[in-house]
Amino acid sequence: MELIKKIDHKLFWPLSLVATAVFLAFSRNLTEVLVLAGVYVSTLISFYALMAIMQGIIDDPEVKRNGKFDKGRFAFLAICHALFLFGSIGLGVLFVKKRIILAVLNYVMQIFVLGVGLRKNLK
């Protein structure tokens, strides 16, 4: 079963949106709202990209055959994943300076929400 299908979407999406709405309530202006929304979308893309990367490694015929995977390819994909996420946060810093903490805290909250959404389906 694909990792993306193991997310309990009935639990993940409401919790994710409520958590983001809470952080949006602390925004002071439209710029902060847009930055928070942009980092939220980047977070979701990041989660799904990470799951796709991991699924690609799991489904790789070489991994199935001998249990080894191409570490160089994995490192490249992981670096691209991290650059994407930190790039979006970096752009947020450019626009909202010290208030980027809202977006970063929302990102951390989304990690917990994803963990809750995956928890029962990974057993």
PLY file of the C-alpha trace (Angstrom):
ply
format ascii 1.0
element vertex 123
property float x
property float y
property float z
element edge 122
property int vertex1
property int vertex2
end_header
0.00 0.00 0.00
1.28 3.46 -0.86
2.35 5.68 2.01
0.08 8.52 0.86
-2.92 6.20 1.12
-1.99 5.40 4.72
-2.85 8.92 5.87
-6.21 9.09 7.60
-7.48 12.03 5.54
-10.68 12.35 7.59
-8.48 13.13 10.58
-5.51 14.85 8.92
-7.29 17.58 6.95
-9.56 18.93 9.69
-6.73 18.97 12.23
-4.35 20.52 9.71
-6.76 23.28 8.73
-7.75 24.04 12.33
-4.09 24.29 13.37
-3.39 26.65 10.47
-6.49 28.73 11.27
-5.25 29.15 14.84
-1.92 30.51 13.59
-3.68 32.69 11.01
-5.61 34.27 13.89
-2.31 35.61 15.24
-1.41 37.28 11.94
-1.31 41.07 11.98
-1.70 41.88 8.30
-2.30 40.44 4.85
1.41 39.87 4.23
1.66 37.60 7.26
-1.48 35.72 6.20
-0.06 35.17 2.71
3.32 34.05 4.03
1.70 31.65 6.48
-0.54 30.27 3.73
2.46 29.92 1.39
4.52 28.06 3.96
1.49 25.87 4.74
1.12 24.92 1.07
4.88 24.31 0.88
4.61 22.10 3.95
1.89 20.00 2.34
3.88 19.71 -0.89
6.91 18.79 1.19
5.04 16.04 3.05
3.67 14.50 -0.12
7.03 14.80 -1.89
8.77 13.09 1.01
6.24 10.27 0.96
6.65 9.93 -2.81
10.44 9.76 -2.38
10.13 7.09 0.28
7.59 5.15 -1.80
9.95 5.32 -4.77
12.70 3.80 -2.67
10.39 1.10 -1.31
9.13 0.18 -4.79
12.59 0.24 -6.40
13.29 -3.21 -7.94
16.90 -3.13 -6.69
15.69 -2.61 -3.13
13.27 -5.49 -3.44
15.94 -7.73 -4.95
18.85 -7.21 -2.57
17.67 -4.75 0.08
20.05 -1.96 -1.00
19.20 1.38 -2.54
21.08 4.10 -4.38
22.24 6.38 -1.57
23.31 9.08 -4.01
19.83 9.30 -5.51
18.27 9.36 -2.06
20.67 12.10 -0.91
19.89 14.18 -4.01
16.12 13.87 -3.48
16.43 14.61 0.25
18.53 17.72 -0.46
16.03 18.95 -3.07
13.22 18.34 -0.59
15.00 20.31 2.15
15.92 23.15 -0.23
12.31 23.49 -1.31
11.05 23.71 2.25
13.77 25.99 3.57
13.47 28.12 0.44
9.81 28.75 1.17
10.60 29.62 4.79
13.46 31.84 3.60
11.09 33.74 1.33
8.79 34.12 4.31
11.61 35.63 6.34
12.19 38.10 3.54
8.64 39.39 3.85
7.76 39.13 7.55
11.14 39.08 9.33
10.73 38.11 13.01
7.09 37.06 12.64
8.15 34.02 10.59
7.92 32.13 13.88
4.19 31.72 13.21
4.89 29.84 9.98
7.64 27.76 11.57
5.44 26.82 14.53
2.66 25.92 12.11
5.12 23.70 10.23
6.06 21.92 13.47
2.36 21.52 14.32
1.74 20.04 10.87
4.41 17.40 11.54
2.49 16.34 14.66
-0.80 16.40 12.75
0.73 14.18 10.06
1.97 11.83 12.76
-1.52 11.59 14.21
-2.97 11.03 10.73
-0.49 8.23 9.98
-0.41 6.64 13.43
-3.22 4.12 13.27
-2.67 3.17 9.62
1.01 2.27 9.95
0.42 -0.50 12.47
0 1
1 2
2 3
3 4
4 5
5 6
6 7
7 8
8 9
9 10
10 11
11 12
12 13
13 14
14 15
15 16
16 17
17 18
18 19
19 20
20 21
21 22
22 23
23 24
24 25
25 26
26 27
27 28
28 29
29 30
30 31
31 32
32 33
33 34
34 35
35 36
36 37
37 38
38 39
39 40
40 41
41 42
42 43
43 44
44 45
45 46
46 47
47 48
48 49
49 50
50 51
51 52
52 53
53 54
54 55
55 56
56 57
57 58
58 59
59 60
60 61
61 62
62 63
63 64
64 65
65 66
66 67
67 68
68 69
69 70
70 71
71 72
72 73
73 74
74 75
75 76
76 77
77 78
78 79
79 80
80 81
81 82
82 83
83 84
84 85
85 86
86 87
87 88
88 89
89 90
90 91
91 92
92 93
93 94
94 95
95 96
96 97
97 98
98 99
99 100
100 101
101 102
102 103
103 104
104 105
105 106
106 107
107 108
108 109
109 110
110 111
111 112
112 113
113 114
114 115
115 116
116 117
117 118
118 119
119 120
120 121
121 122
